[in-house]
């Protein structure tokens, strides 16, 4: 009976830690605003397009290994 009780307490404790989490503070990455950078590589035209906050910044030729 004692063994079953200890196992159930252990499972309950692990479940509570998993659901509630140990550290509730925000991390540095979570407190910063989301980065809106996007890189797209077009292998047909061998071009790289860089978008920042939804606006295109750079379009440059790149080597992709495809001809």
Secondary structure as a PSIPRED ss2 file (coil, helix, strand):
# PSIPRED VFORMAT (PSIPRED V4.0)

   1 X C   1.000  0.000  0.000
   2 X H   0.000  1.000  0.000
   3 X H   0.000  1.000  0.000
   4 X H   0.000  1.000  0.000
   5 X H   0.000  1.000  0.000
   6 X H   0.000  1.000  0.000
   7 X H   0.000  1.000  0.000
   8 X H   0.000  1.000  0.000
   9 X H   0.000  1.000  0.000
  10 X H   0.000  1.000  0.000
  11 X H   0.000  1.000  0.000
  12 X H   0.000  1.000  0.000
  13 X H   0.000  1.000  0.000
  14 X H   0.000  1.000  0.000
  15 X H   0.000  1.000  0.000
  16 X H   0.000  1.000  0.000
  17 X H   0.000  1.000  0.000
  18 X H   0.000  1.000  0.000
  19 X H   0.000  1.000  0.000
  20 X H   0.000  1.000  0.000
  21 X C   1.000  0.000  0.000
  22 X C   1.000  0.000  0.000
  23 X C   1.000  0.000  0.000
  24 X C   1.000  0.000  0.000
  25 X C   1.000  0.000  0.000
  26 X C   1.000  0.000  0.000
  27 X C   1.000  0.000  0.000
  28 X H   0.000  1.000  0.000
  29 X H   0.000  1.000  0.000
  30 X H   0.000  1.000  0.000
  31 X H   0.000  1.000  0.000
  32 X C   1.000  0.000  0.000
  33 X C   1.000  0.000  0.000
  34 X C   1.000  0.000  0.000
  35 X C   1.000  0.000  0.000
  36 X C   1.000  0.000  0.000
  37 X E   0.000  0.000  1.000
  38 X E   0.000  0.000  1.000
  39 X E   0.000  0.000  1.000
  40 X E   0.000  0.000  1.000
  41 X E   0.000  0.000  1.000
  42 X E   0.000  0.000  1.000
  43 X C   1.000  0.000  0.000
  44 X C   1.000  0.000  0.000
  45 X C   1.000  0.000  0.000
  46 X C   1.000  0.000  0.000
  47 X E   0.000  0.000  1.000
  48 X E   0.000  0.000  1.000
  49 X E   0.000  0.000  1.000
  50 X E   0.000  0.000  1.000
  51 X E   0.000  0.000  1.000
  52 X E   0.000  0.000  1.000
  53 X C   1.000  0.000  0.000
  54 X C   1.000  0.000  0.000
  55 X E   0.000  0.000  1.000
  56 X E   0.000  0.000  1.000
  57 X E   0.000  0.000  1.000
  58 X E   0.000  0.000  1.000
  59 X E   0.000  0.000  1.000
  60 X E   0.000  0.000  1.000
  61 X E   0.000  0.000  1.000
  62 X C   1.000  0.000  0.000
  63 X C   1.000  0.000  0.000
  64 X C   1.000  0.000  0.000
  65 X C   1.000  0.000  0.000
  66 X C   1.000  0.000  0.000
  67 X C   1.000  0.000  0.000
